[in-house]
Amino acid sequence: MAAAAQLELAPHAASVSLAREFVLQRCQHLGRDLVEDAMLLVSELVSNAILHGQPVIVLTVRMDPDAIEVKVTDNGETLPAPPGAPADSRQTRGRGLHLVAALSTQWGVTPKAPPPGKSVWFSLAAAPAARSSEPAEAFG
């Protein structure tokens, strides 16, 4: 990736919009559909870090001319489970990783070394690529 930027986020709801704006400012060159996907997915990951993680929450965005990688790191000990089938279509929570799996080119969860903590990440490529619903091994 050609460039990277980081933003430390507070553990409250206002951080979701800050994260979206941070991503938007860095990936406008990728085209509308990819930017919208990136903003939706960063919203999901930051929301999960706020709800299920522990501070400090750090957003890292890596860009190049045709791709973006986004990583959200927090100090929570619990790793997110890979998405299974949604239990109920009326369910209002628990769909975030389904969206990440469906829309990203690749995604994954990486435990921090040393613990505690983890990074949940995704990548999006402008060029058509095979999309996988399975988490990948590592970020970057």
PAROMI-267784 format. One record per residue: chain; residue in one letter; x, y, z of N, C-alpha, C, O, CB in turn; residue number from 1. Coordinates in Angstrom, 3 decimals, padded with zeros to 6 digits. Glycine has a CB too. Layout:
residues N
- A_A_X_Y_Z_X_Y_Z_X_Y_Z_X_Y_Z_X_Y_Z_NUM
...
//
This chain:
residues 140
- A_M_000.842_-001.173_000.000_000.000_000.000_000.000_000.891_001.241_000.000_001.961_001.255_000.608_-000.960_-000.005_001.218_1
- A_A_000.444_002.246_-000.671_001.256_003.436_-000.852_001.262_004.362_000.348_002.301_004.944_000.659_000.784_004.180_-002.036_2
- A_A_000.140_004.520_001.031_000.067_005.483_002.124_-000.787_004.910_003.243_-001.689_004.108_003.003_-000.506_006.837_001.636_3
- A_A_-000.492_005.331_004.474_-001.264_004.868_005.626_-001.525_006.040_006.550_-000.728_006.974_006.630_-000.525_003.730_006.379_4
- A_A_-002.652_005.982_007.247_-003.007_007.013_008.216_-003.717_006.349_009.386_-004.390_005.333_009.211_-003.902_008.116_007.569_5
- A_Q_-003.571_006.919_010.578_-004.195_006.379_011.783_-004.986_007.461_012.495_-004.674_008.649_012.417_-003.138_005.784_012.724_6
- A_L_-006.035_007.002_013.203_-006.859_007.889_014.009_-007.249_007.146_015.275_-007.785_006.040_015.207_-008.119_008.370_013.223_7
- A_E_-006.983_007.749_016.436_-007.418_007.168_017.698_-008.852_007.636_017.944_-009.171_008.814_017.782_-006.463_007.577_018.884_8
- A_L_-009.709_006.694_018.339_-011.130_006.971_018.520_-011.554_006.752_019.958_-011.090_005.826_020.623_-011.963_006.102_017.596_9
- A_A_-012.435_007.610_020.428_-013.013_007.457_021.761_-014.094_006.373_021.704_-014.694_006.151_020.653_-013.603_008.815_022.282_10
- A_P_-014.341_005.705_022.822_-015.321_004.610_022.824_-016.771_005.098_022.977_-017.476_004.675_023.894_-014.995_003.639_023.945_11
- A_H_-017.213_005.988_022.075_-018.620_006.367_022.064_-019.114_006.558_020.640_-018.325_006.658_019.700_-018.839_007.643_022.875_12
- A_A_-020.427_006.606_020.496_-021.087_006.563_019.192_-020.595_007.627_018.214_-020.556_007.370_017.010_-022.561_006.713_019.377_13
- A_A_-020.222_008.799_018.688_-019.756_009.862_017.787_-018.516_009.434_017.000_-018.237_009.997_015.942_-019.450_011.134_018.586_14
- A_S_-017.783_008.465_017.492_-016.581_008.001_016.801_-016.894_007.313_015.481_-016.053_007.270_014.583_-015.808_007.058_017.689_15
- A_V_-018.097_006.776_015.364_-018.462_006.102_014.115_-018.466_007.105_012.963_-017.910_006.824_011.901_-019.850_005.418_014.244_16
- A_S_-019.077_008.258_013.156_-019.099_009.250_012.076_-017.695_009.817_011.817_-017.355_010.112_010.671_-020.077_010.394_012.422_17
- A_L_-016.887_009.969_012.855_-015.503_010.408_012.656_-014.726_009.401_011.808_-013.951_009.787_010.933_-014.804_010.608_014.012_18
- A_A_-014.933_008.121_012.069_-014.257_007.070_011.309_-014.703_007.085_009.850_-013.878_006.952_008.945_-014.532_005.693_011.933_19
- A_R_-015.997_007.244_009.622_-016.513_007.307_008.252_-015.880_008.480_007.494_-015.443_008.318_006.354_-018.058_007.442_008.261_20
- A_E_-015.832_009.640_008.113_-015.251_010.819_007.465_-013.764_010.615_007.191_-013.264_011.015_006.139_-015.461_012.068_008.336_21
- A_F_-013.057_009.997_008.133_-011.633_009.712_007.979_-011.393_008.826_006.758_-010.481_009.075_005.969_-011.075_009.039_009.247_22
- A_V_-012.215_007.794_006.612_-012.100_006.895_005.455_-012.480_007.637_004.174_-011.777_007.530_003.170_-013.001_005.642_005.639_23
- A_L_-013.567_008.377_004.199_-014.015_009.116_003.023_-012.919_010.029_002.484_-012.682_010.071_001.276_-015.256_009.933_003.357_24
- A_Q_-012.255_010.757_003.369_-011.219_011.697_002.948_-010.015_011.000_002.311_-009.257_011.629_001.573_-010.761_012.520_004.135_25
- A_R_-009.837_009.720_002.587_-008.669_009.008_002.088_-008.942_008.110_000.893_-007.997_007.641_000.259_-008.093_008.197_003.174_26
- A_C_-010.205_007.854_000.565_-010.451_006.890_-000.516_-011.392_007.405_-001.595_-011.957_006.605_-002.341_-011.013_005.627_000.056_27
- A_Q_-011.574_008.707_-001.699_-012.456_009.256_-002.727_-012.013_008.882_-004.142_-012.842_008.815_-005.049_-012.520_010.762_-002.597_28
- A_H_-010.752_008.645_-004.333_-010.216_008.293_-005.645_-010.653_006.906_-006.121_-010.429_006.564_-007.282_-008.711_008.359_-005.609_29
- A_L_-011.261_006.114_-005.270_-011.590_004.742_-005.618_-012.939_004.567_-006.304_-013.240_003.472_-006.780_-011.563_003.914_-004.399_30
- A_G_-013.735_005.581_-006.369_-015.045_005.448_-007.001_-016.146_005.319_-005.963_-015.938_004.822_-004.857_-015.067_004.245_-007.934_31
- A_R_-017.314_005.780_-006.353_-018.444_005.900_-005.425_-018.827_004.589_-004.738_-018.986_004.559_-003.517_-019.636_006.433_-006.158_32
- A_D_-018.978_003.512_-005.499_-019.413_002.246_-004.904_-018.430_001.739_-003.855_-018.831_001.298_-002.779_-019.593_001.195_-005.988_33
- A_L_-017.149_001.804_-004.175_-016.137_001.329_-003.240_-016.070_002.217_-001.995_-015.900_001.721_-000.881_-014.769_001.278_-003.924_34
- A_V_-016.205_003.522_-002.189_-016.204_004.448_-001.048_-017.393_004.162_-000.139_-017.245_004.131_001.083_-016.240_005.919_-001.534_35
- A_E_-018.564_003.955_-000.721_-019.751_003.646_000.084_-019.573_002.342_000.850_-019.935_002.257_002.023_-020.996_003.563_-000.807_36
- A_D_-019.018_001.325_000.195_-018.759_000.056_000.884_-017.776_000.258_002.034_-017.985_-000.254_003.133_-018.212_-000.996_-000.104_37
- A_A_-016.710_001.003_001.777_-015.697_001.237_002.816_-016.301_001.969_004.009_-016.002_001.632_005.155_-014.514_002.044_002.248_38
- A_M_-017.141_002.959_003.756_-017.753_003.712_004.847_-018.729_002.845_005.646_-018.783_002.942_006.872_-018.475_004.946_004.297_39
- A_L_-019.493_002.005_004.964_-020.400_001.093_005.669_-019.614_000.115_006.535_-019.954_-000.097_007.698_-021.281_000.324_004.666_40
- A_L_-018.573_-000.476_005.975_-017.817_-001.495_006.708_-017.033_-000.906_007.869_-016.940_-001.535_008.923_-016.871_-002.215_005.772_41
- A_V_-016.462_000.293_007.703_-015.758_000.902_008.836_-016.756_001.229_009.941_-016.416_001.132_011.120_-014.995_002.182_008.393_42
- A_S_-017.972_001.613_009.587_-019.006_001.855_010.598_-019.260_000.598_011.415_-019.387_000.659_012.638_-020.314_002.330_009.936_43
- A_E_-019.333_-000.530_010.743_-019.577_-001.800_011.426_-018.427_-002.156_012.362_-018.652_-002.547_013.508_-019.787_-002.920_010.406_44
- A_L_-017.199_-002.023_011.875_-016.054_-002.411_012.711_-015.865_-001.481_013.903_-015.553_-001.942_015.001_-014.784_-002.432_011.877_45
- A_V_-016.045_-000.196_013.705_-015.901_000.745_014.824_-017.034_000.534_015.821_-016.803_000.562_017.030_-015.891_002.217_014.317_46
- A_S_-018.244_000.325_015.337_-019.366_000.041_016.244_-019.093_-001.198_017.081_-019.348_-001.207_018.286_-020.668_-000.142_015.452_47
- A_N_-018.576_-002.243_016.449_-018.251_-003.471_017.187_-017.175_-003.213_018.235_-017.262_-003.723_019.352_-017.787_-004.572_016.222_48
- A_A_-016.164_-002.425_017.882_-015.102_-002.123_018.850_-015.655_-001.343_020.037_-015.244_-001.572_021.174_-013.969_-001.326_018.178_49
- A_I_-016.579_-000.428_019.784_-017.195_000.345_020.864_-018.055_-000.548_021.752_-018.003_-000.455_022.978_-018.042_001.489_020.289_50
- A_L_-018.849_-001.415_021.119_-019.782_-002.268_021.872_-019.112_-003.441_022.577_-019.474_-003.787_023.701_-020.839_-002.796_020.946_51
- A_H_-018.130_-004.051_021.909_-017.586_-005.318_022.409_-016.113_-005.275_022.780_-015.604_-006.215_023.390_-017.787_-006.373_021.391_52
- A_G_-015.423_-004.204_022.423_-013.990_-004.110_022.678_-013.688_-003.275_023.899_-014.569_-002.977_024.705_-013.282_-003.534_021.482_53
- A_Q_-012.442_-002.906_024.020_-011.964_-002.071_025.119_-011.064_-000.990_024.529_-010.348_-001.242_023.560_-011.200_-002.921_026.199_54
- A_P_-011.095_000.219_025.107_-010.190_001.262_024.621_-008.745_000.798_024.785_-008.450_000.005_025.679_-010.425_002.601_025.378_55
- A_V_-007.930_001.237_024.015_-007.876_002.276_023.027_-008.330_001.677_021.693_-007.971_000.550_021.354_-006.446_002.887_022.931_56
- A_I_-009.130_002.453_020.937_-009.574_002.045_019.616_-008.777_002.865_018.603_-008.740_004.094_018.672_-011.129_002.245_019.435_57
- A_V_-008.142_002.167_017.667_-007.328_002.836_016.653_-007.784_002.374_015.277_-007.875_001.177_015.004_-005.811_002.543_016.863_58
- A_L_-008.065_003.337_014.425_-008.427_003.090_013.038_-007.193_003.324_012.179_-006.566_004.379_012.265_-009.613_004.002_012.585_59
- A_T_-006.845_002.346_011.355_-005.730_002.472_010.422_-006.271_002.276_009.012_-006.987_001.312_008.743_-004.594_001.439_010.743_60
- A_V_-005.927_003.191_008.118_-006.362_003.114_006.727_-005.125_003.130_005.847_-004.275_004.014_005.955_-007.330_004.288_006.360_61
- A_R_-005.041_002.133_004.976_-003.943_002.066_003.998_-004.571_002.152_002.608_-005.546_001.463_002.307_-003.083_000.734_004.164_62
- A_M_-003.997_003.007_001.772_-004.532_003.211_000.451_-003.460_003.021_-000.609_-002.269_003.219_-000.366_-005.144_004.587_000.342_63
- A_D_-003.922_002.630_-001.797_-003.103_002.750_-002.985_-004.045_003.116_-004.128_-005.238_003.288_-003.880_-002.301_001.422_-003.282_64
- A_P_-003.582_003.242_-005.337_-004.459_003.748_-006.397_-005.731_002.941_-006.644_-006.725_003.502_-007.105_-003.697_003.812_-007.654_65
- A_D_-005.726_001.657_-006.353_-006.917_000.861_-006.663_-007.412_-000.006_-005.513_-008.164_-000.953_-005.745_-006.636_-000.010_-007.833_66
- A_A_-007.013_000.290_-004.279_-007.447_-000.530_-003.143_-007.354_000.251_-001.840_-006.669_001.270_-001.743_-006.603_-001.810_-003.049_67
- A_I_-008.065_-000.260_-000.846_-008.009_000.300_000.502_-008.045_-000.856_001.486_-008.752_-001.842_001.275_-009.187_001.304_000.762_68
- A_E_-007.284_-000.730_002.556_-007.340_-001.665_003.677_-007.657_-000.857_004.920_-007.071_000.200_005.158_-005.997_-002.467_003.840_69
- A_V_-008.587_-001.365_005.707_-009.013_-000.690_006.928_-008.863_-001.670_008.081_-009.274_-002.827_007.985_-010.487_-000.169_006.814_70
- A_K_-008.267_-001.195_009.175_-008.061_-002.034_010.365_-008.553_-001.254_011.568_-008.229_-000.077_011.731_-006.547_-002.446_010.537_71
- A_V_-009.342_-001.916_012.416_-009.790_-001.332_013.677_-009.225_-002.199_014.792_-009.528_-003.388_014.885_-011.366_-001.237_013.757_72
- A_T_-008.398_-001.587_015.637_-007.722_-002.299_016.722_-008.273_-001.804_018.053_-008.485_-000.607_018.246_-006.176_-002.099_016.653_73
- A_D_-008.502_-002.748_018.973_-008.899_-002.373_020.331_-008.240_-003.338_021.300_-007.618_-004.315_020.883_-010.457_-002.385_020.500_74
- A_N_-008.374_-003.068_022.589_-007.721_-003.877_023.615_-008.625_-004.927_024.235_-008.278_-005.500_025.268_-007.197_-002.994_024.688_75
- A_G_-009.769_-005.192_023.635_-010.665_-006.237_024.131_-010.076_-007.618_023.916_-009.346_-007.856_022.954_-012.022_-006.141_023.448_76
- A_E_-010.402_-008.522_024.826_-009.855_-009.881_024.753_-010.672_-010.816_023.877_-010.136_-011.795_023.359_-009.756_-010.461_026.130_77
- A_T_-011.955_-010.537_023.701_-012.833_-011.432_022.966_-012.676_-011.212_021.469_-012.836_-010.097_020.973_-014.292_-011.228_023.389_78
- A_L_-012.359_-012.297_020.751_-012.256_-012.225_019.300_-013.648_-012.406_018.705_-014.416_-013.241_019.184_-011.267_-013.298_018.750_79
- A_P_-013.988_-011.637_017.665_-015.286_-011.824_017.037_-015.345_-013.174_016.340_-014.356_-013.644_015.777_-015.573_-010.694_016.042_80
- A_A_-016.512_-013.784_016.388_-016.709_-015.070_015.723_-017.001_-014.828_014.253_-017.698_-013.872_013.912_-017.858_-015.877_016.386_81
- A_P_-016.477_-015.682_013.374_-016.831_-015.558_011.961_-018.339_-015.671_011.805_-018.987_-016.396_012.561_-016.113_-016.636_011.109_82
- A_P_-018.903_-014.966_010.838_-020.351_-014.965_010.720_-020.907_-016.299_010.274_-020.368_-016.954_009.382_-020.781_-013.905_009.770_83
- A_G_-021.997_-016.686_010.912_-022.787_-017.823_010.481_-024.038_-017.277_009.822_-024.100_-016.095_009.483_-023.133_-018.774_011.671_84
- A_A_-025.008_-018.108_009.645_-026.263_-017.654_009.063_-027.007_-016.784_010.066_-027.019_-017.087_011.259_-027.134_-018.853_008.628_85
- A_P_-027.631_-015.700_009.593_-028.411_-014.875_010.516_-029.520_-015.707_011.153_-030.213_-016.464_010.474_-029.008_-013.649_009.784_86
- A_A_-029.676_-015.555_012.457_-030.654_-016.359_013.185_-032.085_-015.957_012.841_-032.966_-016.816_012.796_-030.427_-016.229_014.684_87
- A_D_-032.333_-014.686_012.600_-033.687_-014.201_012.415_-033.625_-012.933_011.573_-032.856_-012.021_011.873_-034.389_-013.940_013.785_88
- A_S_-034.424_-012.877_010.533_-034.390_-011.718_009.651_-034.860_-010.447_010.343_-034.602_-009.353_009.841_-035.238_-011.974_008.434_89
- A_R_-035.545_-010.557_011.487_-035.997_-009.389_012.231_-034.946_-008.910_013.229_-035.129_-007.892_013.896_-037.294_-009.702_012.955_90
- A_Q_-033.868_-009.638_013.323_-032.787_-009.302_014.236_-032.183_-007.953_013.856_-031.930_-007.702_012.677_-031.706_-010.401_014.228_91
- A_T_-031.950_-007.081_014.840_-031.392_-005.763_014.547_-029.903_-005.673_014.859_-029.277_-004.660_014.547_-032.135_-004.706_015.326_92
- A_R_-029.327_-006.688_015.458_-027.898_-006.707_015.771_-027.294_-007.998_015.246_-028.007_-008.944_014.909_-027.654_-006.568_017.302_93
- A_G_-025.970_-008.022_015.181_-025.278_-009.245_014.812_-025.102_-009.444_013.321_-024.773_-010.547_012.887_-025.998_-010.396_015.362_94
- A_R_-025.310_-008.413_012.530_-025.168_-008.535_011.078_-023.889_-007.905_010.548_-023.584_-008.050_009.364_-026.350_-007.906_010.397_95
- A_G_-023.141_-007.216_011.384_-021.977_-006.473_010.925_-020.941_-007.312_010.212_-020.489_-006.941_009.129_-021.343_-005.803_012.067_96
- A_L_-020.553_-008.437_010.795_-019.547_-009.270_010.142_-020.092_-009.954_008.892_-019.321_-010.303_007.998_-019.027_-010.314_011.113_97
- A_H_-021.419_-010.153_008.815_-022.015_-010.658_007.573_-021.773_-009.653_006.452_-021.412_-010.030_005.337_-023.543_-010.925_007.751_98
- A_L_-021.974_-008.378_006.753_-021.733_-007.334_005.754_-020.262_-007.267_005.373_-019.926_-007.159_004.194_-022.198_-005.974_006.277_99
- A_V_-019.392_-007.331_006.363_-017.954_-007.293_006.091_-017.572_-008.457_005.174_-016.845_-008.267_004.200_-017.139_-007.349_007.416_100
- A_A_-018.058_-009.649_005.483_-017.742_-010.831_004.672_-018.307_-010.711_003.260_-017.652_-011.103_002.294_-018.287_-012.094_005.342_101
- A_A_-019.503_-010.176_003.138_-020.156_-010.096_001.840_-019.563_-009.027_000.931_-019.468_-009.225_-000.280_-021.614_-009.835_002.029_102
- A_L_-019.169_-007.909_001.498_-018.755_-006.775_000.675_-017.250_-006.642_000.476_-016.811_-006.045_-000.507_-019.265_-005.530_001.277_103
- A_S_-016.466_-007.178_001.378_-015.014_-006.984_001.274_-014.385_-007.966_000.300_-014.924_-009.040_000.030_-014.360_-007.127_002.643_104
- A_T_-013.232_-007.571_-000.218_-012.435_-008.467_-001.040_-011.809_-009.535_-000.152_-011.692_-010.699_-000.535_-011.345_-007.687_-001.818_105
- A_Q_-011.408_-009.106_001.047_-010.797_-009.989_002.039_-010.997_-009.354_003.404_-011.086_-008.131_003.513_-009.272_-010.233_001.740_106
- A_W_-011.069_-010.180_004.456_-011.193_-009.642_005.811_-010.603_-010.649_006.784_-010.343_-011.799_006.430_-012.682_-009.329_006.166_107
- A_G_-010.396_-010.198_008.021_-009.850_-011.111_009.011_-009.804_-010.499_010.397_-010.132_-009.330_010.603_-008.475_-011.546_008.604_108
- A_V_-009.385_-011.328_011.338_-009.214_-010.942_012.735_-007.817_-011.386_013.135_-007.443_-012.542_012.937_-010.325_-011.579_013.671_109
- A_T_-007.048_-010.461_013.698_-005.680_-010.764_014.107_-005.518_-010.428_015.581_-005.656_-009.264_015.956_-004.650_-009.982_013.244_110
- A_P_-005.225_-011.423_016.439_-004.964_-011.114_017.848_-003.720_-010.237_017.977_-002.761_-010.400_017.222_-004.792_-012.414_018.671_111
- A_K_-003.737_-009.309_018.933_-002.558_-008.469_019.177_-001.488_-009.277_019.899_-001.782_-010.153_020.713_-002.936_-007.212_020.004_112
- A_A_-000.268_-008.964_019.583_000.854_-009.580_020.284_001.702_-008.453_020.855_002.219_-007.649_020.079_001.698_-010.513_019.333_113
- A_P_001.867_-008.354_022.134_001.297_-009.220_023.168_-000.162_-008.847_023.425_-000.585_-007.724_023.149_002.117_-009.118_024.477_114
- A_P_-000.942_-009.825_023.969_-002.342_-009.572_024.293_-002.448_-008.575_025.445_-001.420_-008.306_026.067_-003.062_-010.887_024.652_115
- A_P_-003.554_-008.030_025.765_-004.850_-008.320_025.131_-005.052_-007.442_023.904_-004.305_-006.492_023.673_-006.008_-008.109_026.131_116
- A_G_-006.062_-007.771_023.131_-006.457_-006.964_021.999_-006.495_-007.737_020.710_-006.023_-008.869_020.605_-005.545_-005.815_021.858_117
- A_K_-007.084_-007.067_019.718_-007.195_-007.660_018.395_-007.398_-006.551_017.380_-007.750_-005.418_017.709_-008.354_-008.688_018.335_118
- A_S_-007.162_-006.926_016.129_-007.464_-006.058_014.995_-008.446_-006.802_014.111_-008.258_-007.979_013.801_-006.165_-005.654_014.202_119
- A_V_-009.488_-006.107_013.712_-010.425_-006.638_012.733_-010.249_-005.758_011.502_-010.268_-004.532_011.604_-011.937_-006.642_013.270_120
- A_W_-010.079_-006.377_010.346_-009.705_-005.625_009.162_-010.432_-006.133_007.930_-010.954_-007.248_007.895_-008.208_-005.694_008.948_121
- A_F_-010.447_-005.272_006.919_-010.974_-005.670_005.617_-010.200_-004.936_004.536_-009.573_-003.905_004.782_-012.499_-005.375_005.508_122
- A_S_-010.260_-005.490_003.338_-009.707_-004.799_002.173_-010.769_-004.770_001.080_-011.613_-005.660_000.977_-008.399_-005.496_001.666_123
- A_L_-010.699_-003.738_000.283_-011.567_-003.571_-000.873_-010.687_-003.212_-002.052_-009.820_-002.345_-001.947_-012.663_-002.480_-000.626_124
- A_A_-010.905_-003.874_-003.166_-010.137_-003.589_-004.372_-011.074_-003.054_-005.445_-012.194_-003.540_-005.601_-009.392_-004.856_-004.873_125
- A_A_-010.610_-002.051_-006.181_-011.417_-001.460_-007.235_-011.608_-002.432_-008.392_-012.667_-002.458_-009.019_-010.775_-000.172_-007.731_126
- A_A_-010.591_-003.224_-008.671_-010.687_-004.197_-009.744_-011.537_-005.372_-009.281_-011.491_-005.736_-008.106_-009.285_-004.672_-010.189_127
- A_P_-012.317_-005.979_-010.188_-013.094_-007.158_-009.784_-012.157_-008.239_-009.258_-011.129_-008.546_-009.861_-013.934_-007.701_-010.971_128
- A_A_-012.538_-008.802_-008.126_-011.742_-009.871_-007.512_-012.698_-010.856_-006.875_-013.828_-010.508_-006.532_-010.728_-009.309_-006.455_129
- A_A_-012.252_-012.055_-006.724_-013.075_-013.049_-006.046_-013.236_-012.630_-004.596_-012.249_-012.362_-003.911_-012.451_-014.471_-006.151_130
- A_R_-014.460_-012.572_-004.131_-014.732_-012.193_-002.750_-014.962_-013.445_-001.941_-015.623_-014.383_-002.387_-015.949_-011.244_-002.653_131
- A_S_-014.411_-013.446_-000.752_-014.506_-014.610_000.117_-015.260_-014.259_001.378_-015.069_-013.182_001.944_-013.119_-015.148_000.459_132
- A_S_-016.123_-015.168_001.826_-016.834_-014.942_003.081_-016.044_-015.497_004.261_-016.480_-015.360_005.404_-018.226_-015.581_003.029_133
- A_E_-014.915_-016.107_004.017_-014.084_-016.650_005.074_-013.037_-015.630_005.487_-012.499_-014.924_004.634_-013.418_-017.955_004.625_134
- A_P_-012.733_-015.536_006.789_-011.702_-014.595_007.208_-010.336_-015.025_006.720_-010.052_-016.219_006.626_-011.692_-014.455_008.716_135
- A_A_-009.492_-014.065_006.412_-008.122_-014.355_005.999_-007.232_-014.410_007.222_-007.680_-014.125_008.333_-007.605_-013.299_004.997_136
- A_E_-006.002_-014.768_007.032_-005.086_-015.003_008.139_-004.530_-013.739_008.785_-004.412_-013.689_010.009_-003.962_-015.834_007.668_137
- A_A_-004.187_-012.727_008.012_-003.515_-011.570_008.601_-003.840_-010.304_007.830_-004.256_-010.359_006.673_-002.002_-011.788_008.638_138
- A_F_-003.650_-009.180_008.469_-003.847_-007.870_007.846_-002.554_-007.430_007.209_-001.483_-007.514_007.811_-004.331_-006.822_008.874_139
- A_G_-002.668_-006.955_005.969_-001.530_-006.321_005.313_-000.551_-007.280_004.865_000.469_-006.899_004.291_-000.882_-005.365_006.181_140
//
